[in-house]
Amino acid sequence: MEPERGSDQERLLSPALTIFTDFNLDQLEASSYNDDERPQRSRNRPDGSWLSRAFASFFGVFVFFIIFYASDLLYPATVPHHHEAPVYELVRIVLSTSWDFNAAASTREYYWTINDASFNPDGIWRPMMLINNQFPGPLIECNEGDTIAVHVRNEAVNATAIHFHGMYQNGTNSMDGTVGVTQCPIAPNATLTYRFTVEKQSGTYWFHAHHSNQASDGLVGPLIIHPRDNQAARDQYSTDRVVIISDHYHNTSAELLMDYLQPDQENDEPVPSSGLINGRNYRDCADFDGWNCHNQNARLQSLENFDLAPNDRHRLRFINTGAFAEFQVEIDEHPLYITEVDGTDVHPEPFHRLNILPAQRYSVVIETNVTAADSFWLRARMVTHCFARENPWLDSEVKGIVRYAAADLSSIEKAHKVAPELSEPQSRSWDEAIDVDCRDMNTTLLRPLDAIPAPNTTATMYLRANFEIGAWRLSRGFFNASTWHANVTSPALYRFMNAAKSDNDTLFSSTTGVNDITFNPENEFVYQTEGVQTVNIIISNFDDGAHPFHIHGHKFFVLKQSPTGYPPEDMTELEEELAASGVLENPLRRDTVTVQGYGWAVVRVVLDNPGMWAFHCHNAWHAEAGMMMMIAARIETAKGWNVASDEEIRLCELPGVEKGARPSDDIWFGNFG
């Protein structure tokens, strides 16, 4: 079958990109970290003597071999393949106005090749991992009830996996794409088809790599699900488009992760250098002396532009695909009417700014009825108060331009014909003070259109989230007494299935609570439930940083978020407090909720979806440091699960399956620095 096109995607060769045939790997070299100059990040080397560079490279490789015994897994390979005359696409995602919401259910097929490449989204070249040479990745678009089939071929040097964020995956747990939980990675030169049916959900979602922190290397993209019989809602706006907000690093995730996980790095998350809007930004190369930087176009032409017809309504689907930064998003002089949160449609409420943390999504509708001007800044500011270190190259605000333009100028081809005439918007930001706290925006006014009362609880799970410094001065993330580390070649789902189907009752327990029989809770904290359970998850954050917690395969009812103190120990007292507040009548439902530093939250989840599901902080650095656990739901049905095909199981035995994995902690044992 032909790949599903899905929408009128407007494509162009990025103005910031250059097609080159003489691919020079020297352009991709990065110098080592200088401890005396921290917190500066490593960067691309300025030109110098080729002989000196060759000697330094040889000596560095030799020392690395001696110290770390030349293990492939200690420092994942990041040098890209040599692609002849690479062509990169940057995509503005404008959804089709002619989409058939009531088309018969069908299979939407996509064919992806994952490859390494050099790319400069903000002008500075860096190694990245791309899907079909496209950044952000290709749009997946379907109707509720459709089947999605994504055929993945991995031509990168590292193994990988793709998670479809927010998908329930009911009956297809092994398609969740989470390395160490539901699958082994797709090794270099291997293939895998992800196939699942989208049922009982619609809205704005996304996909990303779920192996190490490869999402920050470029493996991200939007996933849009249309509800059936949606025409009435669709008539409320004339255009519908995706706006991807993300932080951006000039080093690979492998470099940054190795630095972050080493001894004496408590609360020292890598700080990004830039922000991106739909994969675009402009950094002045004059500020990056010695870096490999190139801007083909001027600043205004390099920024993301949104051409919107005046005197109309337009839907913007904001997705934070970043690794670390929280963004405050606004469009000057335009209220943002929030209509959707993480796939849940809500009654429209106006806000001047959105606070959006990693993995969260908000749809807004704006009215283009301001008469004072015809161009306005779209501002996305990082909340830098969350950053523990300084990055001298950080530009914390990324901008786009919203222009009032006639409909016939909305295509990229026509928009760029008038690009030389672009002028700087003179719009004004909203007057109120900018929030410096790292937390979710206040969503208490947002009420789902489909009103569902929170059901009564049948169980309670207490979680303490914090970082601890353990052996060899390693700082790791914890849930209670457990810090997670993926078993790359033996996913938890496979081991759980084997235990459930064995005749040895000591390997499997069908009770609600922590499973310490099949799993070692020190590194794999598994909370399991028998039957359909409605669980209060009470999370206390003993860390000074905010944690956006994401659950796979389900949505939370968000009942309470508090910035200080501790949750009530008496569950009766808590239930009375929640009932008195009225929140139980129709609470917001979402899949990613933030607990701010030293705060706490109560979420309620109906665990009715059989399978092994990850629950983790979606700050990518925290998740890789161990702030992750698993929930095994409906375990009484486990013996009947048919979750892994031969194609999936064979991945675990392929050469290179461990490439790109987080380094093992024992590489630092005995290394006193």
C-alpha positions as CSV (number, residue, x, y, z in Angstrom):
1,M,0.0,0.0,0.0
2,E,1.0,3.6,-0.5
3,P,2.0,5.5,2.6
4,E,-0.9,7.4,4.2
5,R,-0.6,11.1,3.4
6,G,-3.2,12.1,5.9
7,S,-3.2,15.9,5.5
8,D,-2.1,18.8,3.4
9,Q,1.4,19.0,4.9
10,E,3.2,22.1,3.6
11,R,6.8,21.1,3.0
12,L,9.9,23.0,2.1
13,L,13.6,22.7,2.2
14,S,14.6,24.5,5.3
15,P,16.0,28.0,4.7
16,A,18.6,27.2,7.3
17,L,19.8,24.1,5.5
18,T,22.4,23.5,2.9
19,I,22.6,20.4,0.6
20,F,26.2,19.3,0.6
21,T,27.8,16.4,-1.2
22,D,31.3,16.6,0.5
23,F,30.1,15.4,3.9
24,N,33.0,16.2,6.3
25,L,32.8,14.3,9.6
26,D,35.2,16.9,11.1
27,Q,32.2,19.2,11.1
28,L,30.6,16.9,13.7
29,E,33.5,16.6,16.1
30,A,32.9,17.9,19.7
31,S,35.6,18.9,22.2
32,S,35.7,17.2,25.6
33,Y,34.3,18.9,28.6
34,N,36.7,21.2,30.6
35,D,36.0,20.9,34.3
36,D,37.6,24.2,35.0
37,E,35.2,26.0,32.7
38,R,31.9,24.2,33.7
39,P,29.0,24.8,33.3
40,Q,29.9,25.4,29.6
41,R,29.0,22.7,27.2
42,S,31.2,21.0,24.8
43,R,31.1,22.4,21.3
44,N,32.2,21.9,17.7
45,R,35.9,22.5,17.3
46,P,37.2,25.5,15.4
47,D,39.4,24.9,12.5
48,G,43.0,24.0,13.4
49,S,45.9,21.9,12.3
50,W,44.7,18.6,10.9
51,L,47.7,16.9,12.4
52,S,47.0,18.2,15.9
53,R,43.4,17.2,15.6
54,A,44.4,13.7,14.4
55,F,46.8,13.3,17.3
56,A,44.3,14.6,19.9
57,S,41.6,12.3,18.5
58,F,44.0,9.2,18.6
59,F,45.1,10.0,22.1
60,G,41.5,10.6,23.3
61,V,40.4,7.2,21.9
62,F,43.4,5.5,23.4
63,V,42.8,6.9,26.9
64,F,39.1,6.1,26.7
65,F,39.9,2.5,25.7
66,I,42.3,2.0,28.6
67,I,39.9,3.5,31.2
68,F,36.7,2.0,30.1
69,Y,37.9,-1.3,28.5
70,A,36.5,-0.2,25.1
71,S,33.0,-1.3,25.9
72,D,30.5,-0.3,23.1
73,L,27.9,0.5,25.8
74,L,29.8,2.9,27.9
75,Y,29.5,5.8,25.4
76,P,26.9,5.2,22.7
77,A,28.0,5.7,19.1
78,T,26.8,9.0,17.7
79,V,28.8,9.5,14.5
80,P,26.3,9.6,11.6
81,H,26.4,7.5,8.5
82,H,27.7,9.1,5.4
83,H,24.6,9.9,3.4
84,E,25.4,11.2,-0.1
85,A,23.7,14.5,-0.9
86,P,21.3,14.5,2.1
87,V,18.1,16.4,1.8
88,Y,16.3,17.5,4.9
89,E,12.7,18.6,5.2
90,L,11.2,20.9,7.7
91,V,7.4,20.6,7.8
92,R,4.7,23.0,8.8
93,I,1.7,20.9,9.7
94,V,-1.5,22.4,8.6
95,L,-4.4,19.9,8.9
96,S,-6.6,19.4,5.9
97,T,-9.9,21.3,5.8
98,S,-11.3,18.5,3.6
99,W,-10.6,15.6,6.0
100,D,-13.4,13.1,6.1
101,F,-14.2,12.6,9.8
102,N,-16.8,9.9,9.0
103,A,-14.8,7.8,6.6
104,A,-15.0,4.0,7.1
105,A,-12.4,2.7,9.5
106,S,-9.2,1.9,7.6
107,T,-5.5,1.1,8.1
108,R,-3.3,4.2,7.8
109,E,0.2,3.0,6.8
110,Y,3.4,4.9,7.2
111,Y,6.9,3.9,6.1
112,W,9.8,5.3,8.1
113,T,13.5,5.1,7.8
114,I,15.5,6.3,10.8
115,N,18.9,7.6,10.0
116,D,21.7,9.7,11.4
117,A,22.3,13.1,9.9
118,S,23.9,16.5,10.5
119,F,21.3,19.2,10.9
120,N,21.1,22.9,12.0
121,P,17.6,23.8,13.2
122,D,18.7,27.1,14.7
123,G,21.8,27.5,12.6
124,I,24.3,25.5,14.6
125,W,25.1,22.1,13.0
126,R,24.9,19.0,15.2
127,P,24.4,15.2,14.8
128,M,20.7,14.2,14.9
129,M,18.5,11.2,14.4
130,L,15.7,11.8,11.8
131,I,12.7,10.0,10.4
132,N,12.7,10.1,6.6
133,N,15.2,13.0,6.8
134,Q,12.4,15.1,8.3
135,F,12.3,17.3,11.5
136,P,10.0,17.3,13.3
137,G,9.0,13.8,12.2
138,P,6.1,13.0,9.8
139,L,2.6,13.7,10.9
140,I,0.4,10.7,11.8
141,E,-3.3,11.5,11.3
142,C,-6.3,9.2,11.6
143,N,-9.9,8.9,12.7
144,E,-11.0,7.3,15.9
145,G,-11.4,3.6,15.1
146,D,-8.7,3.5,12.5
147,T,-5.7,1.2,12.7
148,I,-2.2,2.7,12.5
149,A,0.6,0.7,11.0
150,V,4.1,2.2,11.1
151,H,6.8,0.3,9.3
152,V,10.2,1.2,10.8
153,R,13.6,0.5,9.3
154,N,16.5,1.5,11.5
155,E,19.5,2.7,9.5
156,A,21.0,4.6,12.4
157,V,24.2,3.4,14.2
158,N,22.3,3.1,17.5
159,A,19.3,0.9,18.4
160,T,16.0,2.7,19.0
161,A,12.2,2.4,19.7
162,I,9.2,4.6,19.1
163,H,6.5,5.3,21.8
164,F,3.2,6.7,20.7
165,H,2.6,9.0,23.6
166,G,-0.9,8.9,25.1
167,M,-2.2,5.9,23.1
168,Y,-4.2,3.4,25.2
169,Q,-2.8,0.5,23.2
170,N,-5.7,-1.6,24.5
171,G,-4.9,-5.2,23.5
172,T,-1.6,-4.2,22.0
173,N,0.6,-3.6,25.0
174,S,3.7,-4.7,23.2
175,M,3.2,-1.9,20.7
176,D,3.8,0.8,23.4
177,G,7.4,1.2,22.3
178,T,9.0,1.4,25.7
179,V,12.5,-0.2,25.9
180,G,12.9,-2.4,28.9
181,V,9.2,-2.4,29.6
182,T,7.3,-3.6,26.5
183,Q,10.0,-4.3,23.9
184,C,13.7,-4.7,23.0
185,P,15.2,-1.9,20.9
186,I,15.2,-2.0,17.1
187,A,18.8,-2.8,16.4
188,P,20.8,-1.1,13.6
189,N,19.7,-2.5,10.2
190,A,16.6,-4.1,11.8
191,T,12.9,-3.5,11.1
192,L,9.7,-3.5,13.2
193,T,6.1,-2.8,12.4
194,Y,4.1,-1.0,15.0
195,R,0.4,-1.8,14.5
196,F,-2.5,-0.8,16.8
197,T,-6.1,0.3,16.6
198,V,-7.1,3.7,18.1
199,E,-10.2,3.3,20.2
200,K,-12.1,5.5,22.6
201,Q,-9.7,8.4,22.3
202,S,-9.1,11.4,20.1
203,G,-7.2,14.7,20.2
204,T,-3.6,15.8,20.1
205,Y,-0.8,13.3,20.8
206,W,2.7,12.7,19.6
207,F,5.4,10.1,19.2
208,H,9.0,10.0,20.3
209,A,11.9,7.7,20.8
210,H,11.7,5.8,24.1
211,H,15.3,4.6,24.2
212,S,17.8,6.6,26.3
213,N,17.1,10.2,25.5
214,Q,17.0,10.0,21.7
215,A,13.9,12.1,21.5
216,S,16.1,15.2,22.1
217,D,18.2,14.1,19.0
218,G,15.2,14.5,16.7
219,L,13.0,11.5,16.9
220,V,9.7,13.3,17.6
221,G,6.5,14.1,15.7
222,P,2.8,14.8,16.0
223,L,0.0,12.3,16.1
224,I,-3.6,13.7,15.6
225,I,-6.7,11.6,16.1
226,H,-10.0,13.0,14.9
227,P,-13.2,12.0,16.7
228,R,-16.0,10.8,14.5
229,D,-19.0,13.1,13.9
230,N,-16.7,16.0,14.6
231,Q,-18.0,18.5,12.0
232,A,-19.9,20.6,14.6
233,A,-16.7,21.2,16.6
234,R,-14.7,21.7,13.4
235,D,-17.0,24.4,12.3
236,Q,-15.9,26.5,15.3
237,Y,-12.6,27.3,13.6
238,S,-11.4,27.7,10.0
239,T,-7.9,26.3,10.2
240,D,-6.2,23.6,12.3
241,R,-2.4,23.3,12.7
242,V,0.2,21.8,15.0
243,V,2.8,24.0,16.9
244,I,5.6,21.9,18.3
245,I,7.6,23.6,21.1
246,S,10.8,22.1,22.3
247,D,14.1,22.9,23.9
248,H,17.2,22.2,21.8
249,Y,20.7,21.1,22.6
250,H,23.8,21.6,20.5
251,N,25.3,18.3,21.8
252,T,24.0,14.8,21.4
253,S,21.9,13.2,24.1
254,A,24.7,10.6,24.5
255,E,27.3,13.2,25.4
256,L,25.0,15.1,27.7
257,L,23.7,11.9,29.4
258,M,27.2,10.7,30.1
259,D,28.0,14.0,31.7
260,Y,24.8,14.1,33.7
261,L,25.0,10.6,35.1
262,Q,28.6,10.7,36.3
263,P,29.6,11.2,40.0
264,D,28.9,14.6,41.7
265,Q,26.2,15.8,39.4
266,E,23.3,16.2,41.8
267,N,20.6,18.5,40.5
268,D,22.8,19.3,37.5
269,E,20.5,18.7,34.5
270,P,21.9,19.7,31.1
271,V,20.5,23.1,30.2
272,P,19.5,23.6,26.6
273,S,21.0,26.3,24.3
274,S,17.9,27.2,22.3
275,G,14.2,26.7,21.9
276,L,12.5,25.6,18.7
277,I,9.0,26.2,17.2
278,N,8.2,23.5,14.7
279,G,11.9,22.8,14.5
280,R,13.0,26.4,13.7
281,N,14.9,29.2,15.3
282,Y,17.6,31.7,14.4
283,R,20.8,32.1,16.3
284,D,23.3,34.6,15.2
285,C,26.5,32.8,14.1
286,A,28.5,35.8,15.3
287,D,27.7,34.7,18.8
288,F,29.2,31.2,18.1
289,D,32.7,31.9,17.1
290,G,34.5,28.6,16.2
291,W,31.3,26.7,15.9
292,N,30.0,25.1,12.7
293,C,27.1,27.5,12.2
294,H,25.3,28.6,9.0
295,N,22.2,30.8,8.5
296,Q,21.1,30.8,4.9
297,N,18.3,33.4,5.5
298,A,17.9,36.4,7.7
299,R,16.4,36.2,11.1
300,L,12.7,36.9,10.3
301,Q,12.7,34.5,7.4
302,S,14.3,31.8,9.6
303,L,11.6,32.0,12.3
304,E,8.4,30.0,12.1
305,N,5.6,32.0,10.4
306,F,1.9,31.5,10.8
307,D,-0.2,33.1,8.1
308,L,-3.8,33.3,9.4
309,A,-6.8,34.8,7.7
310,P,-8.1,37.9,9.6
311,N,-11.5,38.1,11.3
312,D,-11.6,34.3,11.8
313,R,-10.9,31.6,14.3
314,H,-7.9,29.3,14.1
315,R,-7.0,26.2,16.2
316,L,-3.4,25.8,17.3
317,R,-2.3,22.4,18.8
318,F,0.7,23.1,21.1
319,I,2.9,20.1,22.0
320,N,6.0,20.3,24.2
321,T,8.3,17.7,22.8
322,G,11.3,18.9,24.7
323,A,13.6,17.0,27.2
324,F,13.7,19.4,30.1
325,A,12.4,23.0,29.7
326,E,8.9,24.2,30.7
327,F,7.7,26.9,28.4
328,Q,5.3,29.9,28.8
329,V,3.6,30.5,25.5
330,E,1.7,33.5,24.4
331,I,0.6,35.3,21.3
332,D,0.8,39.0,21.8
333,E,-2.6,40.7,22.2
334,H,-4.5,37.5,21.6
335,P,-6.3,35.6,24.3
336,L,-5.8,31.8,24.0
337,Y,-9.0,29.9,24.4
338,I,-8.0,26.5,25.7
339,T,-10.2,23.8,24.2
340,E,-8.2,20.6,24.8
341,V,-5.8,19.2,27.3
342,D,-3.8,16.0,26.6
343,G,-6.6,14.6,24.4
344,T,-9.5,15.7,26.6
345,D,-11.8,18.3,25.1
346,V,-12.7,21.0,27.6
347,H,-15.1,24.0,27.7
348,P,-13.2,27.0,26.2
349,E,-11.6,29.2,28.8
350,P,-9.4,32.3,27.9
351,F,-5.8,32.5,29.1
352,H,-3.1,35.0,28.3
353,R,-0.3,32.4,28.6
354,L,0.1,28.7,28.6
355,N,2.5,26.9,30.9
356,I,3.4,23.7,29.1
357,L,5.8,21.1,30.5
358,P,7.5,18.3,28.6
359,A,5.0,15.9,27.0
360,Q,2.0,18.1,27.7
361,R,-0.4,19.3,25.0
362,Y,-2.9,22.2,24.8
363,S,-5.2,23.1,21.9
364,V,-6.2,26.7,21.8
365,V,-8.5,28.8,19.5
366,I,-7.5,32.4,18.7
367,E,-9.6,35.1,17.0
368,T,-7.7,37.2,14.5
369,N,-9.6,40.3,15.1
370,V,-7.0,42.7,16.5
371,T,-7.0,45.9,14.4
372,A,-4.0,47.7,15.7
373,A,-1.5,45.6,13.7
374,D,-1.3,42.7,11.3
375,S,1.7,40.8,12.7
376,F,2.3,39.6,16.2
377,W,5.0,37.7,18.1
378,L,4.3,34.2,19.2
379,R,6.6,33.9,22.3
380,A,7.7,30.7,23.9
381,R,9.9,31.4,27.0
382,M,11.7,28.8,29.0
383,V,11.1,29.0,32.8
384,T,14.8,29.3,33.6
385,H,14.2,29.3,37.3
386,C,14.0,25.5,36.9
387,F,17.7,25.4,35.7
388,A,20.4,24.6,38.3
389,R,23.3,25.6,36.1
390,E,24.0,28.3,33.7
391,N,24.6,27.8,30.0
392,P,26.4,30.8,28.5
393,W,24.9,30.1,25.1
394,L,21.3,29.9,26.3
395,D,18.7,32.0,24.5
396,S,15.6,31.3,26.7
397,E,13.0,32.7,24.3
398,V,12.1,31.4,20.9
399,K,9.7,33.4,18.7
400,G,7.4,32.8,15.8
401,I,5.4,35.3,13.8
402,V,1.6,35.3,13.5
403,R,0.6,37.3,10.4
404,Y,-2.8,38.3,9.2
405,A,-2.7,37.2,5.6
406,A,-5.3,36.3,3.0
407,A,-6.0,32.7,2.5
408,D,-4.2,32.5,-0.8
409,L,-0.9,33.4,1.0
410,S,-1.1,30.5,3.5
411,S,1.0,28.1,1.6
412,I,4.7,27.9,2.2
413,E,5.6,28.5,-1.4
414,K,3.7,31.7,-1.6
415,A,4.6,32.8,1.9
416,H,8.3,32.7,1.1
417,K,7.8,34.7,-2.1
418,V,6.9,37.6,0.2
419,A,9.5,36.8,2.8
420,P,11.9,39.7,1.8
421,E,9.0,42.1,2.8
422,L,8.7,40.7,6.3
423,S,8.9,43.3,9.0
424,E,9.5,43.1,12.7
425,P,6.2,42.8,14.6
426,Q,5.6,45.7,16.9
427,S,3.2,43.9,19.1
428,R,3.3,44.0,22.9
429,S,3.4,41.2,25.4
430,W,0.7,40.9,28.1
431,D,1.3,43.2,31.0
432,E,1.0,40.7,33.9
433,A,4.2,39.5,35.5
434,I,5.8,36.3,34.1
435,D,5.5,33.3,36.4
436,V,8.9,32.0,37.6
437,D,7.6,28.9,39.4
438,C,8.1,25.6,37.7
439,R,4.6,24.1,37.8
440,D,1.5,23.3,35.8
441,M,-0.7,26.2,34.9
442,N,-3.9,26.5,37.0
443,T,-6.3,24.2,35.2
444,T,-9.1,24.2,37.9
445,L,-11.4,26.2,35.5
446,L,-11.0,23.6,32.8
447,R,-14.0,21.2,32.7
448,P,-14.1,18.3,30.2
449,L,-17.0,18.5,27.7
450,D,-17.7,14.8,28.3
451,A,-18.4,15.0,32.0
452,I,-17.2,11.9,33.9
453,P,-17.3,11.9,37.7
454,A,-14.2,10.4,39.4
455,P,-15.2,6.9,40.5
456,N,-14.7,5.8,44.1
457,T,-11.3,4.4,45.0
458,T,-10.5,0.8,45.7
459,A,-6.8,1.1,46.4
460,T,-4.2,3.8,47.3
461,M,-0.5,3.9,46.2
462,Y,1.9,6.3,47.9
463,L,4.9,7.5,46.0
464,R,7.9,9.5,47.2
465,A,9.8,11.0,44.3
466,N,13.3,12.2,45.0
467,F,17.0,12.0,44.1
468,E,19.5,10.2,46.3
469,I,23.3,10.1,46.3
470,G,24.4,6.5,46.6
471,A,27.6,4.5,46.0
472,W,30.4,6.2,44.2
473,R,28.7,9.6,44.6
474,L,26.1,8.8,41.9
475,S,22.9,10.8,42.0
476,R,19.9,8.8,40.9
477,G,16.1,9.3,40.7
478,F,13.9,7.2,42.9
479,F,10.3,6.2,43.5
480,N,10.2,5.1,47.1
481,A,13.3,2.9,47.5
482,S,13.6,2.0,43.8
483,T,15.7,3.5,41.0
484,W,14.9,2.1,37.5
485,H,17.3,0.8,35.0
486,A,16.1,-0.7,31.7
487,N,16.8,-4.4,31.1
488,V,17.3,-3.8,27.4
489,T,17.4,-7.4,26.2
490,S,14.7,-8.8,28.5
491,P,11.7,-6.5,28.8
492,A,9.6,-6.6,32.0
493,L,6.5,-7.6,30.0
494,Y,8.2,-10.7,28.5
495,R,9.5,-11.8,32.0
496,F,6.1,-11.2,33.5
497,M,4.4,-13.2,30.8
498,N,6.8,-16.1,31.3
499,A,6.2,-16.1,35.0
500,A,2.4,-16.0,34.5
501,K,2.4,-19.0,32.2
502,S,4.9,-21.0,34.2
503,D,3.8,-23.9,36.5
504,N,5.9,-22.4,39.3
505,D,3.6,-20.5,41.6
506,T,6.5,-18.9,43.4
507,L,7.3,-16.9,40.3
508,F,3.9,-15.3,40.0
509,S,1.5,-13.7,42.5
510,S,-2.0,-12.5,41.5
511,T,-2.5,-9.9,44.3
512,T,-2.7,-6.2,44.3
513,G,0.5,-4.5,45.5
514,V,4.2,-4.4,44.8
515,N,5.5,-7.4,42.9
516,D,8.7,-8.4,44.5
517,I,8.5,-12.0,43.3
518,T,9.1,-11.6,39.6
519,F,11.0,-8.4,39.8
520,N,13.8,-6.9,42.0
521,P,12.3,-3.7,43.4
522,E,15.7,-2.1,43.8
523,N,15.7,-1.5,40.0
524,E,12.3,-2.5,38.8
525,F,9.4,-1.2,41.0
526,V,6.2,-2.9,39.7
527,Y,2.9,-2.1,41.3
528,Q,0.3,-4.7,40.1
529,T,-3.5,-4.8,40.3
530,E,-5.9,-7.7,40.2
531,G,-9.2,-6.9,38.5
532,V,-10.3,-3.4,37.6
533,Q,-9.0,-1.2,40.3
534,T,-9.5,2.6,40.8
535,V,-6.3,3.8,42.5
536,N,-5.5,7.0,44.2
537,I,-1.8,7.8,43.4
538,I,-0.5,10.2,46.0
539,I,2.8,11.6,44.9
540,S,5.1,13.6,47.3
541,N,8.0,15.4,45.6
542,F,11.0,15.5,48.0
543,D,13.1,17.1,45.2
544,D,13.5,20.8,44.5
545,G,12.7,20.4,40.8
546,A,9.3,20.0,39.2
547,H,8.4,16.6,37.8
548,P,5.9,16.1,34.9
549,F,4.7,12.6,35.6
550,H,3.3,10.6,32.7
551,I,1.3,7.3,32.7
552,H,1.3,5.0,29.8
553,G,-2.0,3.3,28.6
554,H,-4.3,5.4,30.7
555,K,-5.4,8.9,31.8
556,F,-5.5,10.4,35.3
557,F,-8.3,12.3,37.0
558,V,-6.3,15.3,38.3
559,L,-7.8,15.9,41.8
560,K,-5.3,18.1,43.7
561,Q,-1.9,19.7,43.2
562,S,-0.3,21.5,46.2
563,P,2.9,23.5,46.2
564,T,3.8,22.8,49.9
565,G,3.3,20.5,52.8
566,Y,2.2,16.8,52.8
567,P,-0.9,15.0,51.8
568,P,-3.3,13.9,54.5
569,E,-2.4,10.6,56.1
570,D,-6.1,9.9,56.7
571,M,-7.8,8.8,53.5
572,T,-11.2,9.7,54.9
573,E,-10.0,13.2,55.5
574,L,-8.7,13.4,51.9
575,E,-11.9,12.1,50.4
576,E,-14.0,14.6,52.4
577,E,-11.7,17.4,51.3
578,L,-12.0,16.4,47.6
579,A,-15.8,16.0,47.8
580,A,-16.2,19.4,49.5
581,S,-14.2,21.1,46.7
582,G,-16.5,19.8,44.0
583,V,-13.6,18.5,41.9
584,L,-14.9,14.9,41.9
585,E,-17.9,15.9,39.8
586,N,-16.0,16.4,36.6
587,P,-12.2,16.5,37.1
588,L,-9.7,17.2,34.3
589,R,-8.4,14.1,32.7
590,R,-4.9,14.1,31.3
591,D,-1.9,11.8,30.9
592,T,0.9,14.1,32.2
593,V,0.6,16.0,35.5
594,T,3.3,18.0,37.2
595,V,4.2,17.9,40.9
596,Q,6.3,21.0,41.7
597,G,9.3,21.1,43.9
598,Y,8.6,20.0,47.4
599,G,4.9,19.8,46.5
600,W,2.4,16.9,46.3
601,A,-0.5,15.8,44.1
602,V,-3.3,13.4,44.1
603,V,-4.4,11.7,40.8
604,R,-6.9,8.9,40.4
605,V,-6.7,6.3,37.7
606,V,-8.9,3.5,36.6
607,L,-6.5,0.6,35.9
608,D,-8.7,-1.3,33.5
609,N,-6.3,-1.7,30.6
610,P,-4.4,-5.0,30.8
611,G,-0.7,-4.8,30.4
612,M,2.6,-3.6,31.7
613,W,2.7,0.2,31.7
614,A,5.4,2.7,32.4
615,F,4.9,5.5,34.9
616,H,7.7,8.0,34.9
617,C,8.9,11.6,35.1
618,H,8.9,13.1,31.5
619,N,11.9,15.2,32.3
620,A,14.0,13.0,30.1
621,W,17.2,13.4,32.3
622,H,15.2,12.4,35.4
623,A,13.7,9.3,33.7
624,E,17.2,8.2,32.5
625,A,18.5,8.8,36.0
626,G,16.0,6.2,37.3
627,M,12.7,8.1,38.1
628,M,10.5,5.5,36.6
629,M,8.4,2.5,37.7
630,M,5.8,0.2,36.1
631,I,2.2,-0.7,36.7
632,A,1.0,-4.2,35.8
633,A,-2.8,-3.9,35.4
634,R,-5.4,-6.6,35.3
635,I,-2.9,-9.3,36.1
636,E,-5.5,-12.0,36.5
637,T,-5.9,-12.0,32.7
638,A,-2.1,-12.2,32.1
639,K,-2.1,-15.9,31.1
640,G,-4.4,-15.0,28.2
641,W,-2.3,-12.2,27.0
642,N,-0.9,-12.6,23.4
643,V,1.3,-9.6,23.4
644,A,4.6,-10.3,21.5
645,S,5.0,-11.6,18.0
646,D,8.0,-13.5,16.8
647,E,9.1,-10.4,15.0
648,E,9.2,-8.5,18.3
649,I,10.9,-11.3,20.3
650,R,13.7,-11.8,17.7
651,L,14.8,-8.1,18.3
652,C,16.2,-9.1,21.6
653,E,18.8,-11.4,20.0
654,L,20.1,-9.1,17.2
655,P,23.6,-7.7,17.2
656,G,23.7,-4.1,18.2
657,V,20.5,-4.2,20.3
658,E,22.2,-2.6,23.2
659,K,23.7,0.3,21.2
660,G,22.6,3.7,22.4
661,A,21.5,2.4,25.9
662,R,22.0,4.4,29.0
663,P,25.5,3.6,30.4
664,S,25.7,1.1,33.3
665,D,26.4,2.6,36.7
666,D,29.3,0.2,37.2
667,I,31.5,2.1,34.7
668,W,32.1,4.6,37.5
669,F,32.7,2.1,40.3
670,G,36.2,2.6,41.6
671,N,36.7,5.8,39.6
672,F,37.5,8.5,42.2
673,G,37.8,11.3,39.7
